[in-house]
Amino acid sequence: MKKLSVGQRKSLAEFFTNGAVAWLSAGIIAPFFTGRKIVDFFASVFWGLVFTTTFLGISLFFTKGVKS
């Protein structure tokens, strides 16, 4: 991780942050607008939260130790 420049680390962090936003949209917000069964709804919300937190965690990992 030390071989990446600050700009590269920030770019990777931004990429994974955008991925987290996409998973939040797809897994949490979209099921409200689709006619799904309650089990499918909760499964979608669960996986949306799992992937959102995973992508945010990866993003925070890349920015660890980077000063603004």
N, CA, C and O atoms as a CHARMM CRD file, in Angstrom:
* protein
*
  272
    1    1 MET  N      0.82100  -1.18900   0.00000 PROA 1      0.00000
    2    1 MET  CA     0.00000   0.00000   0.00000 PROA 1      0.00000
    3    1 MET  C      0.86900   1.26000   0.00000 PROA 1      0.00000
    4    1 MET  O      0.43300   2.30900  -0.47200 PROA 1      0.00000
    5    2 LYS  N      2.06200   1.16800   0.51000 PROA 2      0.00000
    6    2 LYS  CA     2.94500   2.33800   0.56700 PROA 2      0.00000
    7    2 LYS  C      3.45400   2.73800  -0.81200 PROA 2      0.00000
    8    2 LYS  O      3.91400   3.86600  -0.98700 PROA 2      0.00000
    9    3 LYS  N      3.38400   1.84900  -1.78900 PROA 3      0.00000
   10    3 LYS  CA     3.89700   2.14400  -3.12500 PROA 3      0.00000
   11    3 LYS  C      2.95900   3.04500  -3.91600 PROA 3      0.00000
   12    3 LYS  O      3.36400   3.62200  -4.92500 PROA 3      0.00000
   13    4 LEU  N      1.71800   3.17300  -3.47600 PROA 4      0.00000
   14    4 LEU  CA     0.76200   4.03400  -4.16900 PROA 4      0.00000
   15    4 LEU  C      0.92500   5.47200  -3.69300 PROA 4      0.00000
   16    4 LEU  O      1.16600   5.72700  -2.51300 PROA 4      0.00000
   17    5 SER  N      0.79100   6.40600  -4.63100 PROA 5      0.00000
   18    5 SER  CA     0.86500   7.81500  -4.25300 PROA 5      0.00000
   19    5 SER  C     -0.42700   8.22300  -3.55500 PROA 5      0.00000
   20    5 SER  O     -1.41200   7.48400  -3.55700 PROA 5      0.00000
   21    6 VAL  N     -0.40300   9.39500  -2.96600 PROA 6      0.00000
   22    6 VAL  CA    -1.58500   9.90700  -2.27100 PROA 6      0.00000
   23    6 VAL  C     -2.74000  10.06500  -3.24600 PROA 6      0.00000
   24    6 VAL  O     -3.87900   9.72700  -2.92400 PROA 6      0.00000
   25    7 GLY  N     -2.45300  10.57300  -4.42700 PROA 7      0.00000
   26    7 GLY  CA    -3.50000  10.73900  -5.44300 PROA 7      0.00000
   27    7 GLY  C     -4.10800   9.41600  -5.87400 PROA 7      0.00000
   28    7 GLY  O     -5.31900   9.31800  -6.07100 PROA 7      0.00000
   29    8 GLN  N     -3.27000   8.39800  -6.02000 PROA 8      0.00000
   30    8 GLN  CA    -3.77400   7.07500  -6.39800 PROA 8      0.00000
   31    8 GLN  C     -4.63700   6.49300  -5.29200 PROA 8      0.00000
   32    8 GLN  O     -5.68500   5.90600  -5.56200 PROA 8      0.00000
   33    9 ARG  N     -4.20800   6.65000  -4.06300 PROA 9      0.00000
   34    9 ARG  CA    -5.00100   6.13800  -2.94400 PROA 9      0.00000
   35    9 ARG  C     -6.34300   6.84500  -2.84400 PROA 9      0.00000
   36    9 ARG  O     -7.36400   6.21600  -2.56700 PROA 9      0.00000
   37   10 LYS  N     -6.34000   8.15700  -3.07100 PROA 10     0.00000
   38   10 LYS  CA    -7.60400   8.90100  -3.04200 PROA 10     0.00000
   39   10 LYS  C     -8.51600   8.48500  -4.18900 PROA 10     0.00000
   40   10 LYS  O     -9.73300   8.41200  -4.02100 PROA 10     0.00000
   41   11 SER  N     -7.93200   8.21300  -5.35500 PROA 11     0.00000
   42   11 SER  CA    -8.74400   7.76200  -6.49000 PROA 11     0.00000
   43   11 SER  C     -9.37500   6.40200  -6.21800 PROA 11     0.00000
   44   11 SER  O    -10.54800   6.18700  -6.52100 PROA 11     0.00000
   45   12 LEU  N     -8.60200   5.49100  -5.65200 PROA 12     0.00000
   46   12 LEU  CA    -9.15000   4.18100  -5.29700 PROA 12     0.00000
   47   12 LEU  C    -10.23500   4.31200  -4.23800 PROA 12     0.00000
   48   12 LEU  O    -11.26300   3.63900  -4.30700 PROA 12     0.00000
   49   13 ALA  N    -10.00500   5.17100  -3.26900 PROA 13     0.00000
   50   13 ALA  CA   -11.01300   5.38100  -2.22700 PROA 13     0.00000
   51   13 ALA  C    -12.29300   5.95000  -2.82200 PROA 13     0.00000
   52   13 ALA  O    -13.38800   5.54000  -2.43800 PROA 13     0.00000
   53   14 GLU  N    -12.16900   6.88600  -3.75100 PROA 14     0.00000
   54   14 GLU  CA   -13.35100   7.46100  -4.39000 PROA 14     0.00000
   55   14 GLU  C    -14.10100   6.41100  -5.21500 PROA 14     0.00000
   56   14 GLU  O    -15.33200   6.38700  -5.22600 PROA 14     0.00000
   57   15 PHE  N    -13.35900   5.55400  -5.89800 PROA 15     0.00000
   58   15 PHE  CA   -13.98300   4.47900  -6.66800 PROA 15     0.00000
   59   15 PHE  C    -14.82000   3.58000  -5.75900 PROA 15     0.00000
   60   15 PHE  O    -15.97000   3.27600  -6.07500 PROA 15     0.00000
   61   16 PHE  N    -14.25100   3.15800  -4.64000 PROA 16     0.00000
   62   16 PHE  CA   -14.98200   2.27000  -3.75100 PROA 16     0.00000
   63   16 PHE  C    -16.11900   2.99200  -3.02600 PROA 16     0.00000
   64   16 PHE  O    -17.12600   2.36900  -2.69100 PROA 16     0.00000
   65   17 THR  N    -15.97400   4.27600  -2.78200 PROA 17     0.00000
   66   17 THR  CA   -17.07200   5.04900  -2.20400 PROA 17     0.00000
   67   17 THR  C    -18.23800   5.12000  -3.18100 PROA 17     0.00000
   68   17 THR  O    -19.39500   4.98200  -2.78400 PROA 17     0.00000
   69   18 ASN  N    -17.93400   5.33600  -4.46100 PROA 18     0.00000
   70   18 ASN  CA   -18.99400   5.34800  -5.47800 PROA 18     0.00000
   71   18 ASN  C    -19.64900   3.97600  -5.59900 PROA 18     0.00000
   72   18 ASN  O    -20.85600   3.88000  -5.81600 PROA 18     0.00000
   73   19 GLY  N    -18.85400   2.91000  -5.45800 PROA 19     0.00000
   74   19 GLY  CA   -19.42700   1.56600  -5.44900 PROA 19     0.00000
   75   19 GLY  C    -20.36400   1.35700  -4.26700 PROA 19     0.00000
   76   19 GLY  O    -21.39700   0.70000  -4.39100 PROA 19     0.00000
   77   20 ALA  N    -19.99700   1.91900  -3.12300 PROA 20     0.00000
   78   20 ALA  CA   -20.87200   1.81800  -1.95200 PROA 20     0.00000
   79   20 ALA  C    -22.18800   2.54100  -2.18400 PROA 20     0.00000
   80   20 ALA  O    -23.24700   2.05200  -1.79000 PROA 20     0.00000
   81   21 VAL  N    -22.12600   3.69000  -2.81500 PROA 21     0.00000
   82   21 VAL  CA   -23.35000   4.43400  -3.12900 PROA 21     0.00000
   83   21 VAL  C    -24.21800   3.63900  -4.10400 PROA 21     0.00000
   84   21 VAL  O    -25.44100   3.61000  -3.97100 PROA 21     0.00000
   85   22 ALA  N    -23.58900   3.00200  -5.07200 PROA 22     0.00000
   86   22 ALA  CA   -24.35100   2.19500  -6.03700 PROA 22     0.00000
   87   22 ALA  C    -25.02900   1.02000  -5.34900 PROA 22     0.00000
   88   22 ALA  O    -26.19100   0.72900  -5.63200 PROA 22     0.00000
   89   23 TRP  N    -24.32400   0.34100  -4.45100 PROA 23     0.00000
   90   23 TRP  CA   -24.93400  -0.78000  -3.73400 PROA 23     0.00000
   91   23 TRP  C    -26.04800  -0.29900  -2.82300 PROA 23     0.00000
   92   23 TRP  O    -27.06100  -0.97900  -2.66200 PROA 23     0.00000
   93   24 LEU  N    -25.86600   0.87100  -2.22500 PROA 24     0.00000
   94   24 LEU  CA   -26.92800   1.42300  -1.38600 PROA 24     0.00000
   95   24 LEU  C    -28.16800   1.70000  -2.22800 PROA 24     0.00000
   96   24 LEU  O    -29.28700   1.39400  -1.81400 PROA 24     0.00000
   97   25 SER  N    -27.96900   2.27400  -3.39700 PROA 25     0.00000
   98   25 SER  CA   -29.09700   2.56400  -4.28600 PROA 25     0.00000
   99   25 SER  C    -29.77700   1.29500  -4.76700 PROA 25     0.00000
  100   25 SER  O    -31.00400   1.19600  -4.76100 PROA 25     0.00000
  101   26 ALA  N    -28.97300   0.32400  -5.18500 PROA 26     0.00000
  102   26 ALA  CA   -29.53000  -0.90500  -5.73900 PROA 26     0.00000
  103   26 ALA  C    -30.15700  -1.78700  -4.67100 PROA 26     0.00000
  104   26 ALA  O    -31.19700  -2.40200  -4.90700 PROA 26     0.00000
  105   27 GLY  N    -29.54300  -1.85300  -3.51400 PROA 27     0.00000
  106   27 GLY  CA   -30.01400  -2.79200  -2.50500 PROA 27     0.00000
  107   27 GLY  C    -31.00500  -2.23100  -1.52000 PROA 27     0.00000
  108   27 GLY  O    -31.80500  -2.98200  -0.96100 PROA 27     0.00000
  109   28 ILE  N    -30.98000  -0.93600  -1.28800 PROA 28     0.00000
  110   28 ILE  CA   -31.84400  -0.35500  -0.26900 PROA 28     0.00000
  111   28 ILE  C    -32.97500   0.45700  -0.88700 PROA 28     0.00000
  112   28 ILE  O    -34.13600   0.28300  -0.51700 PROA 28     0.00000
  113   29 ILE  N    -32.65000   1.32900  -1.81400 PROA 29     0.00000
  114   29 ILE  CA   -33.64400   2.25500  -2.35000 PROA 29     0.00000
  115   29 ILE  C    -34.49800   1.61400  -3.43500 PROA 29     0.00000
  116   29 ILE  O    -35.71600   1.78900  -3.43400 PROA 29     0.00000
  117   30 ALA  N    -33.89600   0.88400  -4.35400 PROA 30     0.00000
  118   30 ALA  CA   -34.62800   0.30100  -5.47900 PROA 30     0.00000
  119   30 ALA  C    -35.74500  -0.65500  -5.06900 PROA 30     0.00000
  120   30 ALA  O    -36.79500  -0.64000  -5.71000 PROA 30     0.00000
  121   31 PRO  N    -35.58000  -1.48700  -4.03800 PROA 31     0.00000
  122   31 PRO  CA   -36.67600  -2.39500  -3.68100 PROA 31     0.00000
  123   31 PRO  C    -37.97900  -1.69300  -3.27700 PROA 31     0.00000
  124   31 PRO  O    -39.05200  -2.29300  -3.33800 PROA 31     0.00000
  125   32 PHE  N    -37.88600  -0.44000  -2.86900 PROA 32     0.00000
  126   32 PHE  CA   -39.10800   0.29900  -2.54300 PROA 32     0.00000
  127   32 PHE  C    -39.96100   0.56000  -3.78100 PROA 32     0.00000
  128   32 PHE  O    -41.17700   0.72300  -3.67500 PROA 32     0.00000
  129   33 PHE  N    -39.33000   0.60000  -4.95300 PROA 33     0.00000
  130   33 PHE  CA   -40.03400   0.92000  -6.18400 PROA 33     0.00000
  131   33 PHE  C    -40.37100  -0.30300  -7.02900 PROA 33     0.00000
  132   33 PHE  O    -40.97900  -0.16600  -8.09000 PROA 33     0.00000
  133   34 THR  N    -39.99400  -1.47500  -6.58600 PROA 34     0.00000
  134   34 THR  CA   -40.30300  -2.69500  -7.32200 PROA 34     0.00000
  135   34 THR  C    -41.28600  -3.52900  -6.52300 PROA 34     0.00000
  136   34 THR  O    -41.27500  -3.50800  -5.29200 PROA 34     0.00000
  137   35 GLY  N    -42.11200  -4.24500  -7.20700 PROA 35     0.00000
  138   35 GLY  CA   -43.07700  -5.11500  -6.53900 PROA 35     0.00000
  139   35 GLY  C    -42.45600  -6.45900  -6.23900 PROA 35     0.00000
  140   35 GLY  O    -42.48700  -7.36300  -7.07400 PROA 35     0.00000
  141   36 ARG  N    -41.89400  -6.59800  -5.06000 PROA 36     0.00000
  142   36 ARG  CA   -41.23900  -7.84700  -4.68100 PROA 36     0.00000
  143   36 ARG  C    -41.93500  -8.44900  -3.47600 PROA 36     0.00000
  144   36 ARG  O    -42.67900  -7.78200  -2.75600 PROA 36     0.00000
  145   37 LYS  N    -41.67100  -9.72300  -3.28000 PROA 37     0.00000
  146   37 LYS  CA   -42.15300 -10.39000  -2.08500 PROA 37     0.00000
  147   37 LYS  C    -41.35100  -9.88300  -0.89500 PROA 37     0.00000
  148   37 LYS  O    -40.24400  -9.37100  -1.06700 PROA 37     0.00000
  149   38 ILE  N    -41.88800 -10.01700   0.28600 PROA 38     0.00000
  150   38 ILE  CA   -41.23900  -9.49600   1.49000 PROA 38     0.00000
  151   38 ILE  C    -39.88900 -10.17000   1.73600 PROA 38     0.00000
  152   38 ILE  O    -38.95200  -9.52200   2.20400 PROA 38     0.00000
  153   39 VAL  N    -39.78100 -11.45900   1.42700 PROA 39     0.00000
  154   39 VAL  CA   -38.50700 -12.16800   1.61100 PROA 39     0.00000
  155   39 VAL  C    -37.45400 -11.61900   0.65700 PROA 39     0.00000
  156   39 VAL  O    -36.30900 -11.40300   1.05400 PROA 39     0.00000
  157   40 ASP  N    -37.83200 -11.39200  -0.59700 PROA 40     0.00000
  158   40 ASP  CA   -36.90400 -10.81900  -1.57500 PROA 40     0.00000
  159   40 ASP  C    -36.50200  -9.40200  -1.18100 PROA 40     0.00000
  160   40 ASP  O    -35.35800  -8.99200  -1.37700 PROA 40     0.00000
  161   41 PHE  N    -37.44600  -8.66700  -0.63000 PROA 41     0.00000
  162   41 PHE  CA   -37.17200  -7.30300  -0.19000 PROA 41     0.00000
  163   41 PHE  C    -36.10200  -7.30100   0.90000 PROA 41     0.00000
  164   41 PHE  O    -35.13300  -6.54600   0.81500 PROA 41     0.00000
  165   42 PHE  N    -36.27100  -8.13800   1.92100 PROA 42     0.00000
  166   42 PHE  CA   -35.31100  -8.18300   3.01500 PROA 42     0.00000
  167   42 PHE  C    -33.95900  -8.74000   2.57000 PROA 42     0.00000
  168   42 PHE  O    -32.91900  -8.31300   3.07000 PROA 42     0.00000
  169   43 ALA  N    -33.96800  -9.67700   1.64700 PROA 43     0.00000
  170   43 ALA  CA   -32.70800 -10.20800   1.11500 PROA 43     0.00000
  171   43 ALA  C    -31.95500  -9.11500   0.35900 PROA 43     0.00000
  172   43 ALA  O    -30.73900  -8.98400   0.49300 PROA 43     0.00000
  173   44 SER  N    -32.67400  -8.34400  -0.42500 PROA 44     0.00000
  174   44 SER  CA   -32.05300  -7.26000  -1.17100 PROA 44     0.00000
  175   44 SER  C    -31.48500  -6.20200  -0.23400 PROA 44     0.00000
  176   44 SER  O    -30.37700  -5.70800  -0.44900 PROA 44     0.00000
  177   45 VAL  N    -32.23400  -5.85800   0.79400 PROA 45     0.00000
  178   45 VAL  CA   -31.76300  -4.87900   1.77800 PROA 45     0.00000
  179   45 VAL  C    -30.53000  -5.41700   2.50500 PROA 45     0.00000
  180   45 VAL  O    -29.56400  -4.68400   2.71400 PROA 45     0.00000
  181   46 PHE  N    -30.56300  -6.68400   2.88600 PROA 46     0.00000
  182   46 PHE  CA   -29.42800  -7.28600   3.58900 PROA 46     0.00000
  183   46 PHE  C    -28.16400  -7.22400   2.74800 PROA 46     0.00000
  184   46 PHE  O    -27.12700  -6.74900   3.21200 PROA 46     0.00000
  185   47 TRP  N    -28.24600  -7.70800   1.50200 PROA 47     0.00000
  186   47 TRP  CA   -27.06000  -7.71400   0.64200 PROA 47     0.00000
  187   47 TRP  C    -26.61800  -6.30500   0.28200 PROA 47     0.00000
  188   47 TRP  O    -25.42200  -6.04900   0.13900 PROA 47     0.00000
  189   48 GLY  N    -27.55500  -5.40000   0.13700 PROA 48     0.00000
  190   48 GLY  CA   -27.19500  -4.00600  -0.11100 PROA 48     0.00000
  191   48 GLY  C    -26.39000  -3.42700   1.03400 PROA 48     0.00000
  192   48 GLY  O    -25.39200  -2.74200   0.81400 PROA 48     0.00000
  193   49 LEU  N    -26.82100  -3.69900   2.26100 PROA 49     0.00000
  194   49 LEU  CA   -26.08100  -3.21300   3.42800 PROA 49     0.00000
  195   49 LEU  C    -24.71300  -3.87700   3.55800 PROA 49     0.00000
  196   49 LEU  O    -23.72900  -3.21800   3.89400 PROA 49     0.00000
  197   50 VAL  N    -24.65200  -5.17500   3.29300 PROA 50     0.00000
  198   50 VAL  CA   -23.37600  -5.88900   3.38000 PROA 50     0.00000
  199   50 VAL  C    -22.36400  -5.30500   2.39700 PROA 50     0.00000
  200   50 VAL  O    -21.23500  -4.99600   2.77900 PROA 50     0.00000
  201   51 PHE  N    -22.75700  -5.15400   1.14500 PROA 51     0.00000
  202   51 PHE  CA   -21.82400  -4.64700   0.14400 PROA 51     0.00000
  203   51 PHE  C    -21.51700  -3.16500   0.34300 PROA 51     0.00000
  204   51 PHE  O    -20.40100  -2.72800   0.06400 PROA 51     0.00000
  205   52 THR  N    -22.48600  -2.38700   0.82000 PROA 52     0.00000
  206   52 THR  CA   -22.22900  -0.97600   1.09700 PROA 52     0.00000
  207   52 THR  C    -21.18000  -0.82800   2.18300 PROA 52     0.00000
  208   52 THR  O    -20.23100  -0.05900   2.02600 PROA 52     0.00000
  209   53 THR  N    -21.33500  -1.55400   3.28300 PROA 53     0.00000
  210   53 THR  CA   -20.35900  -1.44500   4.36600 PROA 53     0.00000
  211   53 THR  C    -18.99200  -2.01000   3.95500 PROA 53     0.00000
  212   53 THR  O    -17.95600  -1.49200   4.37200 PROA 53     0.00000
  213   54 THR  N    -18.99000  -3.06200   3.14400 PROA 54     0.00000
  214   54 THR  CA   -17.72900  -3.61500   2.66100 PROA 54     0.00000
  215   54 THR  C    -16.98200  -2.59900   1.79800 PROA 54     0.00000
  216   54 THR  O    -15.78500  -2.38300   1.98600 PROA 54     0.00000
  217   55 PHE  N    -17.68000  -1.98400   0.86100 PROA 55     0.00000
  218   55 PHE  CA   -17.03900  -1.01200  -0.01900 PROA 55     0.00000
  219   55 PHE  C    -16.58600   0.21800   0.75600 PROA 55     0.00000
  220   55 PHE  O    -15.52700   0.77200   0.46000 PROA 55     0.00000
  221   56 LEU  N    -17.36800   0.65700   1.74400 PROA 56     0.00000
  222   56 LEU  CA   -16.93900   1.78700   2.56800 PROA 56     0.00000
  223   56 LEU  C    -15.71700   1.41900   3.40400 PROA 56     0.00000
  224   56 LEU  O    -14.82400   2.24400   3.59800 PROA 56     0.00000
  225   57 GLY  N    -15.67600   0.19600   3.89500 PROA 57     0.00000
  226   57 GLY  CA   -14.51100  -0.26500   4.65000 PROA 57     0.00000
  227   57 GLY  C    -13.25500  -0.27400   3.79900 PROA 57     0.00000
  228   57 GLY  O    -12.19100   0.14100   4.25800 PROA 57     0.00000
  229   58 ILE  N    -13.36900  -0.74600   2.56100 PROA 58     0.00000
  230   58 ILE  CA   -12.22900  -0.75600   1.64800 PROA 58     0.00000
  231   58 ILE  C    -11.78600   0.67800   1.35200 PROA 58     0.00000
  232   58 ILE  O    -10.59100   0.97000   1.29900 PROA 58     0.00000
  233   59 SER  N    -12.75500   1.56100   1.16200 PROA 59     0.00000
  234   59 SER  CA   -12.43900   2.96400   0.90900 PROA 59     0.00000
  235   59 SER  C    -11.69000   3.58000   2.08400 PROA 59     0.00000
  236   59 SER  O    -10.71800   4.30800   1.88400 PROA 59     0.00000
  237   60 LEU  N    -12.12700   3.29800   3.29400 PROA 60     0.00000
  238   60 LEU  CA   -11.43800   3.81700   4.47300 PROA 60     0.00000
  239   60 LEU  C    -10.05400   3.20400   4.62900 PROA 60     0.00000
  240   60 LEU  O     -9.13600   3.86500   5.11400 PROA 60     0.00000
  241   61 PHE  N     -9.89600   1.95400   4.22600 PROA 61     0.00000
  242   61 PHE  CA    -8.58500   1.30800   4.26600 PROA 61     0.00000
  243   61 PHE  C     -7.59400   2.04300   3.36700 PROA 61     0.00000
  244   61 PHE  O     -6.44400   2.25800   3.75200 PROA 61     0.00000
  245   62 PHE  N     -8.04100   2.43000   2.16400 PROA 62     0.00000
  246   62 PHE  CA    -7.15500   3.11600   1.23800 PROA 62     0.00000
  247   62 PHE  C     -6.78400   4.51000   1.71700 PROA 62     0.00000
  248   62 PHE  O     -5.69400   4.99300   1.41000 PROA 62     0.00000
  249   63 THR  N     -7.66600   5.16500   2.46200 PROA 63     0.00000
  250   63 THR  CA    -7.37400   6.52800   2.90500 PROA 63     0.00000
  251   63 THR  C     -6.73900   6.56200   4.29000 PROA 63     0.00000
  252   63 THR  O     -6.48100   7.64300   4.81800 PROA 63     0.00000
  253   64 LYS  N     -6.48700   5.42300   4.87800 PROA 64     0.00000
  254   64 LYS  CA    -5.86300   5.38800   6.20600 PROA 64     0.00000
  255   64 LYS  C     -4.46700   5.99600   6.11700 PROA 64     0.00000
  256   64 LYS  O     -3.63100   5.56100   5.32500 PROA 64     0.00000
  257   65 GLY  N     -4.23700   6.99600   6.93500 PROA 65     0.00000
  258   65 GLY  CA    -2.93700   7.65500   6.97200 PROA 65     0.00000
  259   65 GLY  C     -2.74900   8.75000   5.93600 PROA 65     0.00000
  260   65 GLY  O     -1.69400   9.38500   5.90600 PROA 65     0.00000
  261   66 VAL  N     -3.74200   8.99000   5.08500 PROA 66     0.00000
  262   66 VAL  CA    -3.64500  10.05400   4.08700 PROA 66     0.00000
  263   66 VAL  C     -4.16700  11.34500   4.70500 PROA 66     0.00000
  264   66 VAL  O     -5.28500  11.40000   5.21800 PROA 66     0.00000
  265   67 LYS  N     -3.34700  12.36600   4.64800 PROA 67     0.00000
  266   67 LYS  CA    -3.76500  13.67100   5.17200 PROA 67     0.00000
  267   67 LYS  C     -4.35300  14.49000   4.04300 PROA 67     0.00000
  268   67 LYS  O     -3.86300  14.45500   2.91400 PROA 67     0.00000
  269   68 SER  N     -5.39300  15.21700   4.34900 PROA 68     0.00000
  270   68 SER  CA    -6.07200  16.03300   3.32100 PROA 68     0.00000
  271   68 SER  C     -5.23500  17.18700   2.86500 PROA 68     0.00000
  272   68 SER  O     -5.66500  17.96000   2.00900 PROA 68     0.00000
